[in-house]
Amino acid sequence: MSVVTKKAVIFIMALLLGACGYHLRGALDLPVGMKNVYLDGGSTPLREQFKRTLRSSAGKLTNSPEGAGMIIRIFGEDFNRRALSLSSRGKAEEFELFYRLEYELLGSGKSVLMSRQPVEVRRDYFNDQQDIIAKESEEAVIRNEMYQQAVRTIVDRARVVLEANAR
């Protein structure tokens, strides 16, 4: 097979993958109003997750509200952990992680697109007392996934609002 033929086959495969709707995991099809988003408030992990999510979808988290197509205002972010069950020695064996925040969506002219809405994410995990170090890193991974789910929920709701306003 010649070099030109190989390149042609690769090009055709790329076109076919694009035509079937293939996209990278985590990538979203963002409306124009969400290509530049300003996040007002929020913790560092939440901001980092917003950056990753928008970057993977050809969007950008801006540093100022000027020029942003949408402003997401975060209120009352709260992360809690509570024991669900105890061992016979009184050590916590199972935990519930609970993450809650409220947000509102503003358009580029600071008009309210969606009034304050809550987002809640809960996760349970088993805390094996024999493997404490691994469980600490497991909790960090679960927390990151919870931030990711919260961001995904906000972005999905924002997409629906923008698409409804475009009609």
C-alpha positions as CSV (number, residue, x, y, z in Angstrom):
1,M,0.0,0.0,0.0
2,S,1.5,3.4,-1.0
3,V,1.8,6.3,1.4
4,V,-0.9,8.2,-0.5
5,T,-3.3,5.3,-0.2
6,K,-2.7,5.0,3.5
7,K,-3.3,8.7,4.1
8,A,-6.5,8.5,2.0
9,V,-7.7,5.6,4.1
10,I,-6.9,7.5,7.4
11,F,-8.7,10.6,6.1
12,I,-11.8,8.6,5.1
13,M,-11.9,6.9,8.5
14,A,-11.7,10.2,10.2
15,L,-14.6,11.5,8.2
16,L,-16.6,8.4,8.9
17,L,-16.0,8.8,12.7
18,G,-17.0,12.4,12.6
19,A,-20.1,11.6,10.6
20,C,-21.3,9.0,13.1
21,G,-21.3,11.5,16.0
22,Y,-18.1,10.3,17.6
23,H,-16.5,12.7,20.0
24,L,-14.0,12.5,22.9
25,R,-15.3,11.3,26.2
26,G,-16.6,14.2,28.3
27,A,-16.8,16.6,25.3
28,L,-20.1,18.4,24.9
29,D,-21.6,20.2,22.0
30,L,-21.8,23.8,23.5
31,P,-24.1,26.4,22.1
32,V,-22.5,29.7,21.1
33,G,-23.5,31.4,24.3
34,M,-21.4,28.9,26.3
35,K,-18.2,29.2,24.4
36,N,-17.0,31.8,26.9
37,V,-18.2,31.4,30.4
38,Y,-17.5,33.5,33.5
39,L,-17.7,31.6,36.9
40,D,-18.6,34.0,39.7
41,G,-17.7,32.3,43.0
42,G,-17.0,28.6,43.6
43,S,-14.2,26.7,45.2
44,T,-10.9,25.9,43.5
45,P,-11.8,22.3,42.7
46,L,-15.1,23.4,41.2
47,R,-13.4,26.0,39.0
48,E,-10.8,23.5,37.8
49,Q,-13.5,21.1,36.8
50,F,-15.3,23.8,34.9
51,K,-12.1,24.6,33.1
52,R,-11.5,21.0,32.1
53,T,-15.1,20.5,31.0
54,L,-15.2,23.6,28.9
55,R,-11.8,23.0,27.4
56,S,-12.7,19.5,26.3
57,S,-15.8,21.0,24.5
58,A,-14.0,23.9,22.8
59,G,-15.2,26.4,25.4
60,K,-13.3,28.6,27.8
61,L,-13.6,29.9,31.3
62,T,-12.9,33.6,31.2
63,N,-11.3,35.8,33.9
64,S,-13.9,38.6,33.7
65,P,-17.6,38.9,32.9
66,E,-16.8,41.2,30.0
67,G,-17.0,39.3,26.8
68,A,-18.5,36.2,28.4
69,G,-21.6,34.7,26.7
70,M,-22.8,33.4,30.1
71,I,-22.2,34.1,33.7
72,I,-22.6,31.3,36.2
73,R,-23.0,32.7,39.8
74,I,-22.3,30.1,42.6
75,F,-23.9,30.5,46.0
76,G,-23.5,28.4,49.2
77,E,-21.2,25.6,48.1
78,D,-21.1,22.9,50.8
79,F,-19.3,19.6,51.1
80,N,-20.0,17.2,54.0
81,R,-19.1,13.7,55.1
82,R,-20.9,11.6,57.6
83,A,-20.5,8.1,58.9
84,L,-23.2,5.6,57.9
85,S,-22.0,2.5,59.8
86,L,-19.5,1.7,62.5
87,S,-17.4,-1.4,63.2
88,S,-17.5,-3.4,66.4
89,R,-14.6,-1.2,67.6
90,G,-16.4,2.0,66.9
91,K,-14.5,3.0,63.7
92,A,-16.5,4.3,60.8
93,E,-16.8,1.7,58.1
94,E,-19.0,3.4,55.6
95,F,-19.3,7.1,54.7
96,E,-21.7,9.2,52.8
97,L,-20.3,12.2,50.9
98,F,-22.7,15.0,50.2
99,Y,-22.0,18.0,47.9
100,R,-24.5,20.8,47.5
101,L,-24.4,24.2,45.8
102,E,-26.8,26.7,44.4
103,Y,-26.3,28.7,41.2
104,E,-28.0,31.0,38.8
105,L,-27.4,31.7,35.1
106,L,-27.0,35.1,33.7
107,G,-26.7,36.2,30.1
108,S,-24.0,38.4,28.6
109,G,-26.1,41.5,29.5
110,K,-26.4,40.2,33.1
111,S,-30.1,39.3,32.5
112,V,-31.2,36.3,34.6
113,L,-31.6,33.3,32.3
114,M,-32.3,30.8,35.2
115,S,-33.0,31.8,38.8
116,R,-31.3,30.1,41.7
117,Q,-31.3,26.3,41.4
118,P,-29.7,23.7,43.7
119,V,-27.4,20.9,42.6
120,E,-27.0,18.0,45.1
121,V,-24.6,15.0,44.6
122,R,-24.3,12.1,47.1
123,R,-22.0,9.1,47.1
124,D,-21.4,6.3,49.6
125,Y,-18.2,4.4,50.0
126,F,-16.9,1.6,52.2
127,N,-13.9,2.5,54.5
128,D,-11.8,-0.6,55.0
129,Q,-9.8,-0.2,58.2
130,Q,-7.0,-2.4,56.9
131,D,-6.2,-0.2,53.9
132,I,-6.5,3.4,55.2
133,I,-4.1,5.1,52.8
134,A,-5.8,3.7,49.7
135,K,-9.2,4.8,51.1
136,E,-8.0,8.4,51.4
137,S,-7.1,8.5,47.8
138,E,-10.4,6.8,46.9
139,E,-12.2,9.6,48.7
140,A,-10.3,12.2,46.7
141,V,-11.3,10.4,43.5
142,I,-14.9,10.3,44.5
143,R,-14.9,14.0,45.5
144,N,-13.5,14.8,42.0
145,E,-16.2,12.8,40.4
146,M,-18.8,14.6,42.4
147,Y,-17.5,18.0,41.3
148,Q,-17.5,16.6,37.7
149,Q,-21.1,15.5,38.0
150,A,-22.2,18.9,39.5
151,V,-20.5,20.8,36.6
152,R,-22.0,18.4,34.1
153,T,-25.5,19.1,35.6
154,I,-25.0,22.8,35.5
155,V,-23.7,22.8,31.9
156,D,-26.6,20.5,30.7
157,R,-29.2,22.8,32.3
158,A,-27.5,25.8,30.8
159,R,-27.6,24.2,27.4
160,V,-31.3,23.6,27.7
161,V,-32.0,27.2,28.8
162,L,-29.9,28.6,25.9
163,E,-31.6,26.3,23.3
164,A,-35.1,27.2,24.7
165,N,-34.3,31.0,24.4
166,A,-32.9,30.6,20.9
167,R,-36.3,29.3,19.6
